[in-house]
Amino acid sequence: MELVAREEYLSWLTTWRDKDVIKAVTGVRRCGKSTLLRLFENHLRASGVDDQHIIAIDLENVDHHKSAASYVALYEHVMARAPESGTTYVFIDEVQLVPEFEKAVASLRAQANLDVYITGSNASLLASDLATRLTGRYVELSILPLSFREWTSGRSRVASLDAYRLFASYGSFPFTLQLEDQPTAVIQYLGGVLDTIIGRDVAVRRRVANMAALFDVVSFMADNIGNLTSPRRIADTLTSKGRRVTAPTVESYLDGLAEAYLLYPVNRYNIRGKRRLERIQKYYLVDPGLRTAMLGRSAPDRGRVLENVIYLELLRRHGRVFAGKLDNLEVDFVVEWNDHTEYIQVAETTADPVTLERELAPLRRIPNFHPRTLITLDPTGPHSFDGISQAYAPEWLHAGEGQSTGFNSKA
């Protein structure tokens, strides 16, 4: 199957090509990190780089198990294959599998003729180890599963309501494109992805003894995406249902799920006071299909799923997204990029005038010199309410790609 071109991410890699920093591509398992590196390798070849100047190491592949034995083995493997002249591009996939990998990466970066790219599936490990040893010497691109636009292009579909509903139900992990029109197979695949993330990237790293409690926390979060919550509330709810667990344990689980990129915590932002509120957060899943895999197709809750989808798209475009609070009212998202602030409200439908006014109420209280948008699944033409724009979600998701260059990356 032809690979889906991920133009914004490829543009980022191209921008940092041949710069004297490590390029770290991070994200949840199976979101397309390895494929992105292959796409970039193809880009290099198209620009004239020959195969002997491209070294690709997949540390999950048994062919490279010796390279994963130690940081010394990894370093020596690369150096033995690198030509003496010309720039060689080194791609190391799932680098966190190598003990003390940062030592090898730092030594490789120090070689004048090597341009190094790595991927990883754990935010804490990469951030802590790389930041300690390579302060100011690496840049990070955090990627997500396919956007709606990428997903529709991979399936040769138009941006319709039916397409959106499939996207929202079964998600956009790249491999699911090969399972088109096989919903049962998609759910089985997503269940395997979920088990791997929870078992290998959370339970092992967090040394979880009570796997049943961990899965209960994950299910609770899937059922409560977009709701304000706290470890204490989760612990009390699970304990009341017979699964005794403490708030500190829940907090550790949530941290682990966020480090594995399965959950994304969103801090609240006091719009009037222009400050963050840290204690209570919202959480969103990295992919809406995982919710279906966990809870089944009988629990759609389309409004909250839409909110999750919009959050992920805002994260792709801008990288700085908060949940807004204005006195006693809630604004779903406050988006900051460059010197701009934008306010987003999300609702499945506002066909009922009472619902429309309720959703508009917090946006009306924000000064109209800030962009304010209401996004719904109502398939109507564009509307404006006192400067507040209403957008049709499938069109907004499809047409807005690339409006900002501030997608989720950092140096």
N, C-alpha and C positions, 0 to 999 in steps of 0.2 A: 504494500500500500504506500502511496506517495505521502511523504511527510508533510504535515501542516506547517507552512512557513510562519514563524513567530517573529514578525518583522520588528516590533519594538525591542524585544530582547536581543535579537541579532544586531540591531543598530547599537545597542549598549555595548555589546562585545566588540563591535567594530571600532567604536569610539575609543575603547581602552586597549586596543591591539598595539603591541610593541611599547606600551608604557611600562615603566619600571615599578610595577606593583603586581601582587598576586590578584588574580581575578577569581573570586569565590562565588559560585552559583549555588544558592540554597533553596530549599523548599521541601514539601512533603514527598514521601516516596511515591514514585510512579507519576509525578506531575509533569515529567518531560525534561528533566535536567540533562539526562544522557542524550536524548534526542536533540536537544538544543546544541550540545557540544558537537554532535555529528553534523548538524546543519552548518555550524561555524567551520568545521573541518572542510566541508564541501565548499564553503565560501572562500576559504584559504586556497584550496586547489584551483578554484576558478580564477583567483587573482594571481596564479603563477607559482604557488608553493608546491614543491614536489613531495611525494609520500615519505621520503627518507627524512624530511624535516618536520614531520608530524608524528608525535609519539602519543598514543592513546592507551591508557591503562584503566581497565574496569576492575576494580578490586573485589567486586562480587563474583567475577568470573573465575572459575577454577584454574584457568590458564595463567592467571596472575597471582595465584595464592602465595607463591614464594616472595613476590614483591610486597605482600601485605604482612610478612612475618615480623618486620621491624622497620623503623625509619631508615636505618642504614641500608637494608636490603632494597627499599624503595629508591633511595638516592642512587645506589650503585647501579640498579637496573636502568634508570634513566640515563645516567652518565655513560654507561656502556653502549647505549644505542644512539646517543646524540652525535651528529657529525661535528667535526672540529670547526668548520667554517659555516657562515650563514646562520640566520636565526632559526632555531628549532622551537616549535610550538608543542608544549607538553600539556596533556589533558589527563587529569587523575580523577576518576569517578568514585564517589563515596569514600573520600579520603579519611574520614573518621574511623575507618576499619583498621587503620595502621596505628599501633601504639606510638604515642609521641610524634604523630605525623608532622606536627608543626616544625620540628627540627629538620626534617627532610625538605619540607616546603621552603623554609627559610634558606637552607643551603642551596637549593635549586634556583631560587630567586637571585641569589648572589652571583650566579653565573651570567656573564654579560651576553651570552648567545642564546639564553633560554627565556621564553615567554610562557609563564605558567598559569594554567587554569585548573581549578579544582571544583568539585561539587560535594555537597554534604547534606544530610537529612536531620541534623540536630542543631538547633540554633545556639543552645548553651555551650556545647562543646566547641563549635567553630568560633563563637564570639569570644569565649574565655581564653582558649589556647592561642588563637591567632592574634587576638588583641594584646596578649601578654608578650608574645615573641616578635610580632610583626607590627607594632604600633606605627601607624602612618604608612604601612607598606602593603596594604591590601584594600581592595574595594569589594563590596558585596552587592550582588543582584539577587533579590529574593523573588522567586517566580511562583506562579500559581498554575493549576490546571487550565485548560483552554478557556479563553473568553468566549462569549456568545458569538462574536463575529468569527473567531477562529473555528469554533465548533460548527457553525452553519456552513462555512466554506469547506470544511472537511467532509460534510455530509451532503454537499450540493443542495442545500435548502435555503429558502428565503426566510427573512426575519419575520415570521408570522407568529400568531398566538399559539398555534399548534406546535410549532418548532420550539417556542419558549417553554411550553408545558413539558415537552420531552426533556429539554435541557434541565429544567428545574426538578424533574422527577428522577432522572438517571445520571445527572452530572456530566462532567466534561473531562474526566481523566482520558488522556490521549488514546489509550488502548481500547476504550469503549467504542471508538469509531469503527473498529474492526468487528464489532458485535451489533452493528446496526440492525434494528428490527428483531433483536433477540433479547427482550427485557429480562427474561429469567437468567440468561447467561451474564448479562451486565450485573445483575444483583449478586450473582455468585462471585463474579470477579471482584466487585467492590467489597464483598464480605471478606475475601482473602486479603485484599489490601488493608482493610481495617484491622484484621487480626494481626497482620505483620507489624503495622504501626504500633498497636497497643502492646503486643507481646515483645517485640524487639526494641522499639525506640522509646517506649515508656516504662514497661514493667522491668526490663533488665536494667536500664540506666537508673531507675528510681528504686530498684530492689524491692519491688512490690511483692508482699507475701499474700495478700488477699486479692486474688484476681477477680473474684466475683464482685467485690466492692468497687474495684476499678471499672469494670464493665458497667456497673450500675451508675456510676458517676458519668460515664460517657453517654449512656442512654438518657440520663436526666438532662444533660446539656443539649443533646440532640432534640429533646422534646421541649426545650426552653430557649431555643436560639432567639436572640434579640430581647430577652427578658432581663431586667436588672436582677442581679443575683449576687450572692456572697458565699464563701465556704461554709459559714455558719448556717445559712438557710438550707444549703444543700445537705449538710450533715444532719440537720434536724429532720428534714423531709425523709431522707433515707432511713434514719433511725426509727421514725414513726411507722415505716413500712416493714420493719423487721430486719433491716440491714444496718447494724450498729457500726457507725464510723464517726471519727472525730473531725472537727473543723480543721485542725492542722494537717491531718491525713488528706482531707479533700483538697486543701490548698496545695499540698505537694503533688497530688494527682493533676490538678489543673495546670500547675507549672510545667509538669512533664508533658502534658498534652499540648501545651503551647510551644514548648521547646521542639516537639516533633512536628510542629506546623499542622496539627490536626484541628486545634482550636485557635481562634484569634481573639484575644481579649481587647475590648474597646473601652477606654477610659471615658468618664463623663466630663463634660466641659460646661462650666457656668458661663452662659452667654453674656449675662449682664455684668458679672464680675471679671470676665475674661480670664478665668483660671481653671485649672483642671481639678476634678474631684476624684480622688484616687480610691476610695474605700469600696465602692460598689461599682461593678462593671457589667457590661454586656459581653456575651461571647457569640461568635459565629463559627460555623464549620467551614473548613477549607473547600468543601465541595458539597452541593446540595444532594447529590446522589448518595452520599454516605448516610444521610438522614433516612432515606428510603431503605437502604440496606439494614439499618439498625431498627427502625420502627415499623417497617412495612409500608405498603402502598395505601393502607387504610387510614393513615394519619397525615394527610397532605398539609393542612393548615397553610393555605396558599399565601396568605398575607405575610406570615413570618418567613416563609421560604423566599418570597419575593424580596423581602428586606435583606435576607442573607445574600441573595444574588447581587443586589444593588451594592451592598457593602463590599463584596469581593471586586466588583468592577471599579468602584471608587478607589480601592486599594491599588488596583492595577494602574490606574491613571495618575494617582496623586501620592499615595503612600502615607498621608497624615489624615486620619479620619477619627473623629470623636463622636460620642453621643451627647447631644446638646440638652441642657436644662435651662429653662427660662422661667424663673419663679416657680409656679406649680405646674408648668407645662413642659412637655418633652418635644424636642426636635430630634428626629431619628439620627441625622448625621450632620456634623459640622466638618467641613472639608477645608483644609489649609494647603495651599500650594503657591510657591513663590510669594508674592505679596498680597495674594487674594484669599478671601474667605467666602465660602459658598454654603448655603443651607439647603438640606434635602429632606423632604418628607415622603414617606412611602406608604401606600395603601393599595390593597388588592382592587378595590373599587370605591368610587365616590359618587356612584349614580344616585344614591339617596342624598338629598340636599342637607340633611342633618349631619351625615357623615362627612360630606364635603366641608361644611363649616367647621366641624371639629378638627379636621386635618389642616385646614388653612389657618386656624386660630393662632397657633404659635408662630407661624411664618409672618402673619400680619403684624406682629408686634416687633419684628426685626426691621430696622431702617431699610428703606427700599433702595439704598445705594449698594446693598449687597445682593448678589444673585440668589434667588430663592426659587426652588423647583419642587413641584409635587409630581411624583412618579406613580402611575397606576397601570392596571391592566385593562382599563376602559379603552376600547379601540375607537376612539373619537379623534377628530382633528385637534390641532393645538389650541389651547385656551390660555387666557391670561386673566388673573384675578388681582386687580390692584398691583400690577407689576410682578405677581407670582406666576411663573410659567407652569403649565401642566404638560407632562410628557407621557407618551405611550411607551411602556417599558421595553417591548421588543425593539422598537425603532431607536429608542435612546441607547440601549445596550449595543445595537449594531452600528449605528451611525456615529456614536461618540468616540469610538476607538481612535486613539492617537491625538485627541484634542490637546492633551497635555504631555509634555515630556517628563513629567515628574513621577513616573511610576515607581514602584517600590524598590529603590536602590539607595545605597549609601556608601560613603567612602570613610 
